[in-house]
Every structure is written in structure tokens, then in C-alpha cells.
């Protein structure tokens, strides 16, 4: 049985009803819903213009490409990488520019630590690198599940 979508309340119902069973609005018998995605279809059409479904079964379309899911990042791995080499956790998270900048500052801090000025800078860079890499990996994972 085909489904109809109410033009007033937007709810779907069996097209055998002349009125929407939810709000009482007269049904639009010239509208049919796709069984795959729920989009409006012409009653005479058997192919959905929205998703390409045929008779309620999705037809694979070689031209249509799926958007790849974002790769999950492990916050622990990102933090450990930044502990050993500052900036490596950012590179692991895909923040290449930030990772390279931290690597450069880390190299400068190591050079300055010879005269003891760079030691506080090294500590700050390591702590920041670990914190940033860990939190960025968590944010990347949260965005992937929205």
C-alpha cells in the first residue's frame, strides 16, 4: 500500500484514507512517498528523484558517491605522540601546520636549553602539545557522531 504525506501536518499515512487521520486535512492523492527515503514522488513514478530507489529498494548509482566517514582518532595515541615529539600528536590529528609549527618551536627550545633559557619553554610546549592533541582528537571524534 502506498503512503501519502499530509500537506498540513507532514505525517505519513496510508493513501487509502481521503483525510489525514492525524489532523483531518483532506489528503493530497497526487502525492506518493518513497519507501526508502520518504521523499515525495509522483504517483505514476516508480523511481525516486531524491535517492534513486526503485520500488522501495535503493538502486546503486555508480555516479553517486558516498561521503567517507571521518577517521576516528585515539586521544591517548595523540597525547603519547606529543609527549615524545611535540607536534606529532597534532600531525596525527590532521593539523599538519600546527604540528610543524610546534616542532619548529620545540627545536628552538631545545637549542635554547643549552643555555638554560629554553627549559621552561620546553616544559610549556610539551604540556601544551599533549593537552591540545588529546582534546583535538576528542573533538574530532565528537564531530563524527553528530
C-alpha positions in Angstrom: 0.0 0.0 0.0 1.3 3.4 -0.9 1.8 6.1 1.7 0.7 9.7 1.4 2.2 12.7 3.2 -0.2 15.2 4.7 0.3 18.7 3.3 -0.8 20.2 6.7 0.9 18.3 9.5 3.6 16.5 7.4 2.8 13.0 8.8 2.7 9.9 6.6 -0.3 7.7 6.3 -1.8 5.0 4.0 -3.1 6.6 0.8 -6.4 4.7 1.2 -7.6 7.5 3.5 -9.3 10.5 2.0 -8.4 12.6 5.0 -5.3 12.7 7.2 -6.0 10.5 10.3 -3.8 12.8 12.4 -5.1 16.3 11.7 -8.2 15.7 9.4 -6.9 17.6 6.4 -8.0 16.3 3.0 -5.2 14.1 1.6 -3.3 15.0 -1.5 -3.9 11.9 -3.6 -1.4 13.1 -6.2 1.5 12.6 -3.8 3.3 9.4 -3.0 6.2 8.8 -0.6 9.4 6.9 -1.4 9.7 3.8 0.7 13.4 4.2 1.0 13.9 7.9 2.0 10.4 9.3 2.5 10.6 12.0 -0.2 7.5 13.0 -2.2 7.1 11.2 -5.5 4.7 11.4 -8.4 2.1 8.6 -8.1 2.9 7.4 -11.6 6.6 7.2 -10.9 8.3 4.1 -9.6 11.8 5.8 -9.3 12.5 8.3 -6.5 14.2 11.5 -7.8 15.7 12.1 -4.4 17.5 8.8 -3.6 17.1 6.7 -6.8 15.1 4.0 -5.1 13.1 1.7 -7.4 10.1 0.1 -5.8 11.3 0.9 -2.3 14.7 -0.8 -2.9 17.7 1.5 -3.3 19.3 1.3 -6.7 23.1 1.6 -6.6 24.2 4.5 -8.7 27.8 4.5 -9.8 27.9 8.3 -10.3 26.6 9.0 -6.8 29.5 8.9 -4.2 29.1 8.4 -0.5 30.9 10.8 1.7 33.6 8.9 3.6 33.2 8.9 7.4 35.8 10.8 9.3 38.5 8.5 10.7 38.3 8.1 14.5 41.3 9.4 16.3 42.5 7.9 19.6 43.1 10.7 22.1 45.6 8.6 24.1 47.7 7.9 21.0 47.7 11.6 20.1 48.8 12.6 23.7 51.6 10.0 23.8 52.9 11.0 20.4 53.1 14.7 21.6 54.8 13.6 24.8 57.7 12.0 22.8 57.9 14.5 20.0 56.0 17.8 20.4 53.7 18.4 17.4 53.5 14.7 16.3 50.1 14.4 18.0 48.8 17.3 16.1 50.0 15.8 12.8 48.3 12.5 13.8 45.1 14.5 14.2 45.4 16.1 10.8 46.6 19.5 11.9 49.8 19.5 9.9 50.5 23.2 10.0 50.1 23.4 13.8 52.2 20.2 14.2 55.1 21.6 12.1 55.0 24.9 14.0 55.2 23.1 17.3 58.1 21.0 16.0 60.0 24.2 15.0 59.4 25.8 18.4 60.4 22.6 20.1 63.7 22.6 18.1 64.3 26.2 19.1 63.5 25.4 22.8 66.0 22.5 22.7 68.7 24.8 21.2 68.0 27.4 23.9 68.0 24.8 26.7 71.8 24.6 26.2 72.0 28.0 28.0 69.1 27.0 30.3 66.7 29.6 28.9 64.8 27.1 26.8 63.9 24.6 29.7 60.7 26.4 30.8 59.8 26.8 27.1 60.3 23.0 26.6 58.0 22.2 29.5 55.3 24.6 28.3 55.5 23.2 24.8 55.3 19.6 25.9 52.4 20.2 28.3 50.5 22.3 25.6 51.2 19.7 22.9 49.8 16.8 25.0 46.8 18.8 26.1 46.0 20.1 22.6 46.5 16.8 20.9 44.3 14.9 23.4 41.4 17.4 23.3 41.6 17.9 19.5 41.3 14.1 19.0 38.2 14.0 21.3 36.6 16.9 19.4 37.3 15.1 16.0 35.5 12.0 17.4 32.6 14.0 18.7 32.0 15.7 15.3 32.0 12.3 13.6 29.0 11.2 15.7 26.8 14.3 15.4 
